[in-house]
Structure formats: C-alpha cells, structure tokens
Amino acid sequence: MESLKRHTDYGNEGMTEEQAGHDPFALLAAWITDAEAADIFEPNAMVLSTVDADGAPSSRTVLLKGLEPSDIPGAGLEFVSNYLSQKGRALATHDRVSLLFPWYGLKRQVIVSGRAQRTDAITSDAFFDRRPHGARLAAIASDQSEPIASRDILDERMAALEEQYPEGEQIPRPEKWGAYRVIPNRFEFWAGRSKRFHDRIVFTRTDETDETGDWTITRLQP
Ligand SMILES: Cc1cc2nc3c(=O)[nH]c(=O)nc-3n(C[C@H](O)[C@H](O)[C@H](O)COP(=O)(O)O)c2cc1C
C-alpha cells in the first residue's frame, strides 16, 4: 500500500455554514448536481448499510431514485430493490439504515441516517414502469442474493421472459420487487480541506417528532 500514490492535499474548498444553508435536502440535491456536472459515474450512487436480525451489519451500493422536497411530511430518499434480498430481509427486522454518498473525486461525502420503509405499491409500480425493458425482466428473473448453480440458468430465465414479454408488452411488477423510502433524521456533509483539516456539518431535526420542522446545524471537528 505504501507504493500507492498519496493524496496529501484535499484542496481547500471546504464548506462554510453559509454555504451549507438550512435545508439538507436542498444541499444534497445540489451536491448530486455537482457530481453529475463533474462527470462522476453514477452520481446518485450511495452505499446502503443495514443491520440484520443477528445484529450483523452489511453494506452495498444502490442508486438514489427519488429525493423529495423537505417540506413534504415524510419526505425522504427513495431507492428500489428486491424485498427478499439480503438487504430486504435485514430491513424487515431493523429499519434503521445509513446511506453514504462517496464522491472522492470531489473531496465530498454525505452520510444520511434514518429509517427505511417500503413505499406504497403505486410508487413502486411507477418506478418499475420507468425501468428499461431488460431491467424490468431482470427484476423478475433474479431472486436477488440467492445462490444459483450457473450463469446459464439465469440466461435461460431471461430468454424465456424475453419471449413471454416482448418489447412494448405490459410487464407486471413482481411482488418481490419495490421501492423503499428512507426518512432521514441526520445528514452529515463532509468537505475536504488541506492538512486533513476538513469541514463537517451535521443537520439533525430540532424537534424529532416534526417531520417538516427546522434542522439544528452543528459543526463537528474533522
Ligand atoms: C453502481 C451500483 C448501483 C447499484 N444499484 C442498485 C440498486 O439500485 N438496487 C439494488 O437492489 N442493487 C443495486 N446494486 C447492486 C447492489 O450493490 C447489491 O449487489 C444487490 O442489491 C444485492 O445486495 P444484498 O445481497 O446485500 O441485498 C448496485 C450496484 C452498484 C455497483
């Protein structure tokens, strides 16, 4: 590891309280836009961490599919997945999650904590219908996180589905697949600075019971 190129300087852009503003949803949306403008591959990718029934944590990348304005009651961050997957099973027992956006190229990171819940069926249907044809079939074909004897079996399943549902055909959303919404109670925005003397600004709900209320803003030491 010593031979790796070392990055001693994380730039000095940082972030002031003024730049952070008062709305973490708006700041997150702005940073995703910046990541897209910087040509970062999958600027909406985030690492979702869950805890299973035994208390074991696990992490994986998912894509942020929806980010609602913060003044909507129950506003949150939406992603789609398989409800019976490893993460789906974990979420069925523990709804508390961490979401981490790793924009190393921008020397930025956001960590969101909150509770994940399944969205209603109409929301899941809308996300499903927006998926490209192949991705809809893949959602049906894959029993995500389950072992399979070979790639060939998966390809055969896909071929059979392509025959059953040619392009343009209505495809019903499988029950095992749908959307989750994470209702956040904490956002941490991290912006790199020189000398590893970075900026960290945290937003927490001032009144935990008020889903549309003000946020308390705290600066953390790097
Ligand atoms: C860039 C990227 C985006 C991904 N997006 C999703 C996604 O939106 N939903 C999903 O279920 N898996 C997505 N995956 C796959 C997951 O990381 C993971 O392999 C899968 O969900 C199974 O996770 P689990 O076994 O922990 O449930 C993505 C992977 C990468 C690398």
The ligand as a Gaussian input file, in Angstrom:
#p B3LYP/6-31G(d) Opt

LIG

0 1
 C      -23.293000       1.392000      -9.034000
 C      -24.208000       0.331000      -8.479000
 C      -25.564000       0.568000      -8.397000
 C      -26.433000      -0.394000      -7.868000
 N      -27.751000      -0.092000      -7.747000
 C      -28.590000      -0.986000      -7.155000
 C      -29.946000      -0.633000      -6.882000
 O      -30.398000       0.487000      -7.157000
 N      -30.725000      -1.566000      -6.289000
 C      -30.267000      -2.819000      -5.946000
 O      -31.030000      -3.624000      -5.403000
 N      -28.969000      -3.146000      -6.156000
 C      -28.129000      -2.264000      -6.756000
 N      -26.806000      -2.593000      -6.952000
 C      -26.355000      -3.947000      -6.541000
 C      -26.132000      -3.965000      -5.030000
 O      -24.933000      -3.298000      -4.699000
 C      -26.132000      -5.381000      -4.436000
 O      -25.196000      -6.217000      -5.102000
 C      -27.513000      -6.044000      -4.526000
 O      -28.550000      -5.134000      -4.232000
 C      -27.619000      -7.221000      -3.559000
 O      -27.370000      -6.767000      -2.260000
 P      -27.776000      -7.627000      -0.960000
 O      -27.431000      -9.064000      -1.267000
 O      -26.970000      -7.066000       0.149000
 O      -29.264000      -7.454000      -0.744000
 C      -25.922000      -1.648000      -7.454000
 C      -24.537000      -1.883000      -7.510000
 C      -23.699000      -0.902000      -7.999000
 C      -22.209000      -1.161000      -8.012000

